Amino acid sequence: MVLSPLVTLLFLASIVSSTAPPAHFSSSEILGKAIEALGGADALRAINGISYHSYLYRTQSLEESKTPGIPDTGVASSGSETISYDFSGNSSEVVQRIDKTYTLGNFWNFARPNLDPVDVSIVVHGGSAGYGCYVKGNEHIFNDPSSAFGYTDGKYIAVTDISLNITVIFDPESFLPYLVRSYEDHLIFGPSTNDYVLTNYTEIGGIKFPRLVQIMYNENSLLLHSLRDTITINPTFDVGFFDGIPLSQIGSTFSLSPPSAPVLSTEYGAAEVFENNGNLVWYGPYPGSLANLTVTRPVPELPNLYHLDFEGSIYTCTVGVFDDFVMVTDAAPHQSKLVIKWVQEQLHRKVTHLLVTHHHHDHNYGAVDFVAAGATLVVPEDYTYYWQAIPGVKFETVAEGKPFKHKDSGMQVRAIWHNKFVHADDWMYFVWTTACPGADSPMVATIADAWSPGFIGYEFDHLLASQYLDLAREDHMPHDYLVVPIHGTPHNVTDLYELLGYAYPKYVTTDFLPGGHLC
C-alpha cells in the first residue's frame, strides 16, 4: 500500500536534507516524529484515496506584474479547486486529478475581452509510462477556453526533477510539515526558492491535514492562496476518473500529442515552465528558427532598421544598426539566442544594447542571453534593481524627461519612459528616425502590448491603447508614423486613431519633445 504524497515527501526529505533542528535530532527521528504528528503510520497506510476541495483559490503573477518584483497582478481572482489522489494500486507512482475553475483578473481582457472563466480538469500519472493530460479545458490565454488541450509537453519539457531537488521543512514544535521547498535557477532572479507552504492543520479521521495551502516565491512573493473546506478520505471515484483522453480522440485536442512521460531538458528550466504555465502563457517549446525567419526593412528612409518575424512565434524583434552599436528590442526567451545568431551571421556584428520595453518575462526572460553576449540593458533608472541578479549585467538608464538617445550619420533612437503607464511601471517605447529629420521625415515607434496590429483577435486593450496615445500626444509624436509592434505587424498609427475614435493633433516629426531637438 502507498503512503500519501505528504508522507512520501517526508521520506524524500531524509535524502535531500541533512540539516537537523536546534534539538539536534537525527533525520530518522525527525521523520518518525513527523509521521506520528500526522496521525501515525498505520492511519496513513489506511488511506486508499483522498480529495481536497478548496472553496477559495486565488493566484497572483510575478511575471506579469505592474510593479517589477511585486506580485500585484491577479491571474485567478476567485475560484475553487479539487485535488484527488488514488493510492489503491500497487505502484508508488502518483495518480492524481485536479479540477479547478476560476475567474480571470482584469489584466487578461486583452486576450479574453469577456474574461471567460477557466474550467479545467487535469490528470497526472507518474512513472516511466506516465503523462499529464488536460481532459477538459486548457490554461492557455489565447486558446478557446472550452477546447481540451489534451496531453501536454512530454518529451520536450522537464516537469519533474530526477535529482529530487526538494527539501521538507518541519515546524520545530509540532513536527508537522511546514513547507516543501524546491530550488530553481531563475534567469532573472538567479537561484530561487519555490515553497509549497502548509498550515492551519485540522484532524479528520485521526489524521492531520493542512487546510491553508500557499505558494511563496523567494520567501516574499505570494503566488497562490488556497483554503480547503472539505477533505474526504477514501472517497469512491467513478470508473475512468483518473484516465487521460482516449487515443482515438487525440486528433480533436489542441496539442495533438500522445501520452508521454516527461524527461529533463537543459533548454527549458523549471522556473520558466512553472511561471509561464501559472500565467497562462506556456505555449510549449519555442517554435521559431532561422529557417522560418522573415526579415524586412519597413521604412526605406531607415535602411538600417530591421523587423524580424519568426514563423510560429507571437513575438517579433526590432534591430537598429548604427555605425558603432547594434540595438535590439525585445528578448523573448529562446528567440533571443536566434536574434543574437542572426546579427552575428548576417550583419557580422555583435548586439551592444538590449532596449527593454518592460519587465514581463514573456518579453524579456531572454535578457540573460544578450548580457552574456556583451550587451548593455537600457531600462528606467528606478528599476535597475530588477535585473541585478543577471551575471555581468551593465546598464544605460532612462528617467522621466531624460530619454536614452543615440545617433549616427543615418539614424537615431530615443527610449522614452513615463512614470504612469498602467500595464507596467517600467514600460517604455522606442522612437527611431533619421539623423537630422525634417517636418515630414519618417518616424517609427516600437511598442509592446499597448497596440498589436495584425495580431488577429488580440490587437489591443482599449485602456492601454488610449493611454499610449495620451503619452504620445504629451511627447508630441507626429500625427503620422509607423508602429512596429512586438506582437503583430507594422501599421500606421492612424489606424489606431480610427479604432478608438481618437482625435490626435497634427504634430509633425520636428515637434517631438523628449530629449530636445532631433536635429
N, C-alpha and C positions, 0 to 999 in steps of 0.2 A: 504494500500500500504506500502511496506517495504522501509526503508531508506537504502542507500548504506552501505557497510561494514565500510567505513570510518566514517560515522555518527553514526553507531551503536557503534563503538569504543568510540566515544565521550561520549555517554551515559554511557558506561561501566566505563569510567574514573571517572564519578561522584560517582560511587560506590566504586572504589578501590583507589582513590586518593583524599586526603583531603587537600593537600598542595597547598596553593594559591601563585601566583607570587608576586613580591615585591609590586605591587599596592594593594594587599590585596582584590582582587575580590573574591566573593563567587563562589562556584562550578557552580551554575546555571548561574551566569554572565559569567564565562569563557566559558561554553558550548554555551550560546547564542551568544557571540562574535565569537566563532569558526564557528558556523553554518552560521552566516552572512558573515564571511570571505570566506567561501567556495562557497557562492552564494545564501544562504537563504534556509529556509525550504521548500518553495513551489517548487523551482527549483530542490531540491534534491528529493522531493517526486515524481516528474515527471519522474524520471529515472526508467524504467522497466527492463533495462538490460544494460550492459556495457562490452566492451572488451578493454583490454590494450595490445598493441603489443610492445615488446621491441626488437629492432634490435641488441642491444648489451647486451649480457648475459654472465657473467663470474663469476666463483666461485673459492674460494681458500680453502685449507684444513689446519686446525689447528691440527686435529687429526693425519694426516699422513705427517706432515711437516718434512723437513730436519733439521731445527734448532728448538729445543724444545721451544715452546711458540711463534713461528713466523709463520703465515700462508703463507709459501713460496712455497707450492706445489699446482699447478693448478689442479682442477678437470675438470671444464668446461673451456677450454682455449678460446673458442669462440662459439657463438651460438645465438639463438633467442628464444623468449618465447611470447606466447599469453595467457593471463588470462581473462576468461569470467565469468560474473555473470548473473544469471537470477533472477530478482526481481518481476516477473509477477504474482506469486502465492499469496495466502493469508497467507502463513506461514512466520514467521520471521527467519526460519532456512536457513542456507547457501545453495545455489545451485551454484556450481562452476565447471569450467572445465579449466585445464591447459594443453596447448600444447607447448612442447618445444623440440628443437633439438640442440645438441651441440657436439663439438669435444672434445675428452678427451686429457688431458695433457700427456706428455711422461711418467710420473711416472707409469701410468696404463698399460704399454705394457707387464708387467709380466702376465697379465690375458687376454689381448686382443692385441696380437702381431701386428695386423694391425690397432689398435686403432679405431675399428669400431665405428662410431658415435652413440650417444644415441638419439633416436627418440621416444618420449613417449607422450601419452595423458592420463590424469588422471581426473576422475570425482569424485567430492566430494559432498555428501548430508549430511546436519546436522540433528540433532534431534534424537529421540529415534529409528526411523526406518532408520537412515542414514547409510552411508558407504563411504569408499574410494575404488576406483577401477581403476587399470591400464587397460584401454580398448585397448591400443596399447603400445607395448614395455614394458620395465622394466628398473629399475635402480639398478640392481644387477650385479656387475662387473664380476662374474663368470658365469652368465647365457647367453644363446643365445640372443643377443640384439633384434632379431626380434620377440621373443615369448612374448605374452601378459602375464603379471604376474597375472592379474585378481584382485579379491577382496583381500584387504590387512589387516592384523593384526586383527581388530575386537575385539573379546572378550579378547584377550591376553594383549593388549597394551594400555597405556594412550597416546592418541594423542590430547585430549582436557583436559583442567583443569577446573573442575566444580567450583573450588573456584574463578575463574576469576582473577587469579593472574597476572594481567596486569595493566599497567599504561600508559596513553597517556600524552605526554609532548608537550606543545604548544610553538610556537615562541612568545616571550613576546611582540613583536611589531605588527606582522601581525595577531596573534592569529590563524594562520594555524597550523594544526598538524605537529609536527616536528619528533617525533618518537613514536612508540608503543613499550613499554618495557615489556618483560616477565622475570620472575625470575626463575632461575634453581638452583638445587643443584647438582653441578658437582663433581664427586667423586675424581677428581684430583685437579681441580682448586678451589674447595669449592663453596660457594654461588656466583652465576654468573648472569650477565645480558645479555639478548639476545635482541638486539634492531633492529627494523624494521624502518629504517631512511627514511623520506620522504622530498625531497627538490626539487628545480627547478620547482616551480609551473607554470602552464600555464592555461589560461582561454579558455574553449571550451563551447559554448552554454550558457554562463553566469555562468558557474561553474568552479571552480579552481581545477585542478588535479596535483598531483606531477608527474614529468617526471623522475627524478632520484630517484631510489629506491636502498637502500643498506642494508645489514645486518652487524651489528657491534657487535662483541662478547667482553664482558667485556671492552667496550669503546676503545679498542686498537687493535682489530683484525678484519680486513675487510674480510668477508667471501663471500659476494655477491655484485656485482656491475651490475646494470641493468638500461639501459636508454630507455625510451619509446619514440617511434617516431610517433605512431598512437594511438589515443584514440577515440573510437567510442561509442556514446551514443545511446541507444535504437536500437541496430542492430537487424536484422532479423536472428534468429537462425534456423537451419534446424531441422525438427522433429527428435527427438531422440538424439540431440546433447549432452544433459546432462544425457543420460541414461547410466547405467552400462551395463556390459556384460549380455546377457540373461541367465537365469538359465540353459537353455538347453545346453549352451556352456561352463559351468564351468569346465567340465571334460577335456577340451582342454587347460586350463590355467595352469600356473606353480603352483599357490597357491592351486588350487582345493577347495578354500574356498567359501562358500556362503556369500552374503552380511550380514554384522553385524555391528551394531553401536559400537563405541569404548567405553570402560569403563576404569576406573583408575586401575593401578597396582602398588603395592608397590615394586615390584621386578624390574621394568623397568621404570626409570625416564625419564622425557622429555629431559634432557641433553644427555643421552645416545642414545635415539632413534633419536633425531634431528641430532646429528653429524654423527652417523653411516649411516643414510639414505642419508645425504648430501655428504658422502664419498663413496657411492655405496657399503657399506659393512654391510647394515642392512639385516640380514637373518631371522628376526623374533625371537621368543623366543628360547633360548638356548636348544638344543635337548638332551644333554648328561645327563647321570645319573650313579650312582654307579653300577646299574644293568647291564648297557651296557659298562662297563669299561673293557678293556683288559690290563693287566699288564705283562710286560716282563722284564727280566734282560738280555740286549742284549750282554753283554760281560761276559763270565764265570769267567774270572780273576778279575772282579769287581762285586762281588755278591751284593754289597750294592748300585749299580747304577740301578735305575728303569726307565722304559719308560712307561708312562701312555697314553693310546689311547682310547678316548671316541667315541663310535659309533655315527655318525651323526655330529660330530664336526670336523672342519678343523684345530683345534689347539691341539697339543699334549703337554706333560709335562715331563720334566726330574726331577727326585728326587734323590738326593745323600744323603745317610745316613752315618753320621760319629758317632764316639763314643760320642761326645758332641754336635754336631749340626745336623740339617736336613735342606738341601738346596733345593730350588725348582726354576725352570725356565720353563715357563713364568707364567703370571697371566691373562689369558683370562677371561673376565667378566663372572660371574656366574659359570663357570668351576672352578674358584678359590675356591669357597666355597666347591665344591666337593673334590678337592685335599686336602684341609685342613682336611676335614672329613675323607678321606681315610687314611691320615697319622695318625690321631688320633685312628681310629678304627683298622687298620691293623698293624701299627708299634708301637702303644701305645706311640707315641711321639708328640711333637709339632714342627711346622715349625719354624726354628730360623732365616733363611735368604731367601730372595727372590732375585735371580740373575736376573736383568732386562736386557734383550737383547737390548732393545731400548724403546723409549717413546711412540711409536704408540699405540693408545688406544685399538685397537682390540687385541693387545697382552698383555697389562698391565693395562687396566682400573680396573681390579680386585685387583690391588696392595693394595687398601684400606682394603680389607678383610684380607690380610696377615698381614698388620700393626696392625689391630685391634686384630689379634690373637697373637701379640707379636713379629712378625718377623722384622728383620732389612733389609732395602733395600741396595743392592750393586749396585752402579751407579758410573759413572765417576764424579770426584770431581768438574768439571766445570759445572755440570748440576744438582746438588742437589736442586737448586732453583726451578726446575720444580715440585718437589714433596713436597715442604714445606707446602702446604695447607692441607695435609693429617694429621688429628689429631694424635698426638703422634708419628710421624714418626722419625725413627732413621736411620743413615747411616753408612755403611762402603764404602770407596771410592777407586776409581781406577784412575791412571794417566798414561800418556804415559811412558812406560818403568817401571812402578811400579804397577804390577797387584795385585789385591786382591788374596790371596792364603791361603789355609788351608789344613791340612793333619792330619791323624791319623795313626794307625798302619797298615791299609789296603788300604787306598785310599787318593788321594789328588786332589784338584781342583784349577785352576787358571782362573781368569776373566781378559780378555785381551781387552784393548781399544787402538785404534789408531785414531788420530785426522785427519782422511782423508777419511772416508767411505761415499760414495755418497748417500746411502739410508737414513741415519740419522746420525747426528753429534755425537750422544751418543751411537751409535751401538757398541755392544760388542759380543765376543764369549767366550765360556767357555770350558776349556780343563780338562779332567778327566783322571787320570792314577793311577797306583799302587803307594804305599807309597815310594818305592825305586826301580824305574824301571831300567831295563837293555835296551840294544840297541833294542831288539826285543819285549819288553813289549808292551802290547796294549795301545793305546791312543784313546780317544773318544772326539769329538768336538760337542757341542750343538750350533747350529746356527739357526738364524731366517731369512727367506726371501731370503738370498743370494743363497741358493740352497734348493729345497724342493723335494727331490727324493720320488717317489711314489705318489705325488700329481698330478695325471694324467692330463696332459694338461697345468699345471702351474708350471712345475718343477723349472724353473729358468729364470731369466733375465740375458742375456749374460754379460752385463756390471757388474752387481752385482757379479755374479759368478766369473768372471775373476778377479775382484778387491779383492774378498775374497781370491782367490788363491795367488794373489800377496802379500797380508798381511801374509798369512800362510807361504809363502816362506821366507818373511822377518823375521818371527818368528822361522824359521827352524822347522816347523811342519814336522813330519816324512812323508815319501812318502806314506805309507800305514796306514790308520787309519779309524775308523768308524765315519761317520757323523750321529748324531741323531738330525733330524730337528724338528723345531716346527710345520711345515706343512709337512706331509708325513710320510715316514717310514725309519728306519735306512738303510743306504747304505754305502759301502766303497767309499772313496773319489776318488779312481782310476776310478770309473765310470764317474765322472765329468771331469777328465783329457781327457777321450776319447770323451766325448760330445763336449768339447771345443778345442780339439787338443792341449792341454796344456802340454808342456814339463817341468815336475816338477823334481827338484833334488832328488837324492836318499838319502835324510836325514833319520836318524833313530831317535828313541824316545829320546835318550840321547843327541841329538843335539839341542833340544828345548832351546830357549834363554830367553824369558820373565820371570823375577823373579829369574834368576840364576839357578844353578844346581837343577835337580829334586831329586837328592839323595845325 
